[in-house]
Amino acid sequence: MSRYLDLLEASITRRGGRLCVGIDPDPAHLPAAFSQGEEGLRRWCELLISATADHAAAYKVNLAFFEAYGSGGMRVAESIRTLLPSDTPLIIDVKRGDIGSTVAAQARALYDVLGADAVTANPYLGIGALEPLLVREDRFVYLLCRTSNPEAPEFQELRVAADGSAPEEALYLRVARLAAARPEARAGRIGLVAGATAATAMARLREVAPNAPLLVPGIGAQGGDLAAVLAHGETTGTPSARVGGSLLVNVGRGISGSETDGRYTHPIGRPFGRVSVRSTERAEHRTWRTHPHSRRDPCGLRPRQTSGDWRRGGSIIPRVPQGDLRGG
């Protein structure tokens, strides 16, 4: 395996689950105490990381939200690596895609300045065009394949053929097939982004890329079905080819921005003891205890029995007292 997959597998084993916590500081969903300025943004990130560090197998930073804060936001983004436990992978979600020296500059910014262990990239210009991102043996690239947004089928489900004699297949399957054939994939440096809102497509993807590590967004606010993801997204390759990082489930607002009866919630369906968080507006420690559950799934998460909605109560969403990420 590659350095990244070694790091990720070890983190998954230590945390007992495949949760990737999304760091998505959208001002529209942040309390006023954190939505203005560099220091508020930094404090929000610190609180989110401190509250989840024992349970997150990885973190995914949505860089666009930091860019929107200007130079101050980028300074915070540069500091994220230092805020994380050293044994926890950092994924920078930027969906980069270009050619030549431009991609080389992107690689330097993402890997050397921001400290990313892995990044997301857009293969539309050709996977080979991403070589500066792919060539680093100590880093990893998740290629956009079948994404979770409702507009995805417009292009990703188009029927294409490699040549006149090849059978047609959906474009996202072609992307998966080409990615799986790359030497970087065999070296453990390429994975795929596969949205939780398209579980049937994920099953088809596994047929053409049985060993590809998957980054799965769309659980939570987008309504993805965790049970279906676990059923269809697990690697189907030979046992010797399977790796612990074959499936990584990202949850963003479902952790940092969901609210039930005025309280923030945690969609981590397993007991994780006591967690202490300091409020920014009230300088006091607050603790809570998650509700124990008798069953655990391979993600360290439990899907709701009635729906994939993580935001509306239910036993898998332990409640958190006011004053943590709300700032009061």
N, C-alpha and C positions, 0 to 999 in steps of 0.2 A: 504493500500500500504506500501511498504518498505521505509526506509529512502531515498534510492537512487531514487526511482520513485517519491517520494514526492518532492525531490530536483529538479529532472529533469522536472517534470510537472510545478513546479513553475517557473523554468527558461524558459521553452517554452512559458509560458503565458506572462512573462515579456518581452521577446525578440520578441514575435509575430511571431515565426517561429520555425521550427524543424531542423535548420542547426547545424551540428556538424563540427567544423573546424578541419581538420587533420593537425597535426604538424609533418611534414615528411621532415626533413632536409637532403635530398639527395644531397651530394656534386656535383653530376653531373648536378643538376638543380639549384644550388645556384650561385649567382654572386660571383666573386673572393673575394670581400670585406668580405663575410660572410662564405666562404667555408673552411677557414683555421683556425684552433685553437679554443680553448674554448671560448675566448671572442667574436670572430666573430659569433660563433654559438649562444651564449647567446644573442647577440644584435639582431640577426635575429629573435629569438624567441620572444624577447621583442617587436620588431616592429610588427610582425604578430599578437600577442595578443592585443597590444594596438589599432591596426587598426580594429580589429574585435570584441572586447570585448562587445560592445553594441548590437551585433547582433547574437553572437554564443550562442545557447542554451547549448552547451557542447563543450569540446575539446577532441580530441583523439590523444594521443602521440604514434607514431610508435617507440617503444623503440630500435629496431635494428639499426636505423640510429644514435642514440645517443651512443649506444654501439660501433659502428664503429669508433667513435672519441676517444675511450679509456677512461681513468679515467676522463679526462676533460669533455668529453661528458656526462658521468654519473653524474658528479657534476651539469651540466646544467639540466639534467633530474630531479634530485632531487629538483631543484629550481623551476620547472614549477608550482607546486602547489601554491607557494607563488606569482607567477606572475599573476595568474588568479584571477578574482573576486571571493570572498568567496562564492557567491551564484551560481557559475557555476560548474557543475560536470566535473571531470577529468576522462577520460577513458584511461587506458594504454593498448595498443594493443601489446600483446606479444604471444598470441596463445599458452599459456603454457599447458602442459599435461604430467603428470607423476604419481607416486604413493607414498603413505606413507609420510615419513619424507621429501622427496624431494619436494612434493607439499606443505607441511607445511612451508618449507623454502621459497618457491616461494611466498606463501601468505604473509609471514612477509615482504619480500622485496618489494612486490608490494603495499601492504596496509599500512605498518608501515613506510617504508623508503621513498617510492616514493609518498605516499599519495593518491593512486588511490581510487576513489569512485567506479569504475567498471573496470573490466578487460575482455579481450577475452581469451578463453581457448579452447583446443582441446579435444573433448570427445572420441577420438579413443580408449583410454585405459579403457573406461567405465566412465559414468557420476559419479558413486559412488566413483571412484578413485580421483575425484576432491574435495572431501568433505572438506579439509582444506580451499579451496577457497570459497566453498558454505556455510560453517557453520557460517560465520560472518554475523550477522543480519544487520549490518550497511553498508554492501557492496553488490556488484552485479556482476554477471558473464554472459557475452554473449558467448554462445557456438557456435562454428563454425557449420554451418548447410548446407546452399547452397551458396557457396562462388562465388565471381565475376570473378575469373581467368578462362581463357579458358580451363585449364586442369581439372577443377572441375568435369565434368561428368565422368571422368575415374573411380573414386570410388563412388562419391556421387549419381550418377544415377544408380548404380548397383541394381538389383532387389534382395531383401532379404525377408525372412519370419521369424517371431519370433519362430515358431515351425511348425511341419508338417501340422497342420490344418489351420494355419493362411494364409490369402492371401498374395501374394508377393507385395511389394511396394518398391519404391526407397529408398536407404539407408538414404538420407537426410530427408525423411519423417519419417523414423523410429527414427532417432535422435530427430526430432521435437516432435514425439508422446511420446517418453520416457521422454524427458525434460518436456513436459507439465504435465506429470503424477507425477512428483517429488513434494514432499511437499515444497521444496524451491521455486518452481514455483508458487504454491498457495500462498506462503508468499511474492511473489513479488521480488524474488532474482535471477531469471533466465530469460534470454532473448536469442535471436538467432541472429546470423549474417546471413543475407540474401542479396546476391549481387544484385545490380540494373541491372546487365547485364542478369539476368535470371528472368524476370518479370513473365513469365508463371509459372515457378517453385514456385515463391513467392505466386501466387494465390493458388496453390495446398497446399503449406505449411500452408496457412491460414485456409484451411479446417480441418487440424488436430491439429493446435495450434492457435485457433482464438483469444486468448487473449495475446499471447506472445509478449513482447516488442521486436522490431526489430531494429538492427543496420544495416544500409544499406550503404555499400561502393559501389564504382563503378560509381558514377556520376562524370563526368568531363573527365579526361584523359583516363579512361577505356571505355567511350562511353555509359554508362548506360542511360536508358530512364526515366527521372524523371516523366513524365506524367503517364507512365505505373506503376511506383512504387507507385504513389499516388492512382492509380486506384485499384491496387491489394494488396498493403501492409498494408492498413489501417485495424485496428482490426475489426473483424466481430463478436466478442463476444457480450454478452448481454450488454446493456447500463451501468448497474451497475458494470460490470467488466472492462469497458474501462478506460484507463488511458491516460493522456496526453503524456506520454513517450512511447506510443505504437509504434511509428515510428520516428526514428532519422536518418536523411540523412547526411552522411559524405561526405565532399568535401575537398580534400587536395590540390594537385597541381592546380586544377581549380581555387583556390583562391591565393595561394602563389607563384605559378610558371608559370602561363599562361601569354602569352605575345601576344599582337596584335599591329602591326605597331610600335614596340619598346616600348610599354607601358604595364605595368601590368594591369590586369583587375580584377574586382570583380563580381563574378556570384551571387550576391544577388539581386534578382529582385524586390526590393522595395526601396522607398526613405529612407535614413537614415541620412539626414542632412549633416553636415560638419564633417570631420574627419581630424585631424592633425597628421602627422607622421614626425619625425625628421630623416633626412638622416644621415648615419654614415660618409660618405665621405664628405658631404657638410653639415656643421652644420647650417642648416636653416630649418624652418618649411614650410611644403607644405600642402595645403589643396585641397580638391576636393569636388564636390557635385555630388551625384548620380542623374541619370535621373529619374524623377517621372514616375510611371506607374499607370494606372487606375485600374488594376486588381491585386489581390494578391491571392496566393493559400495557403493551410494550412501549407506549409513548410516555407512560407516567401520567396519562390523562384518561378521563372516562367520558365517553360521549353521553349526552342526554339520551334517555330512552325514547323520548317523544319527538325530538327535533334536533337539528344541528345548531340551534341558537344558543350561544354561550352567554347572552346578555340578560336573560330573564330568570334569574333565580335557579332553583333546582339544587339537588344535593351535591352536584359536582362543583358548585361555585361557592366555596366558603366565603362568608362575608367578612369584610375588613372594616374596622371602626373608622369613623370620619377622622380626617386630619392627617392622613398619610400623603398620598399623591395629590390630594385636593388642595393642600396648603392651608387648611383650616377647616 
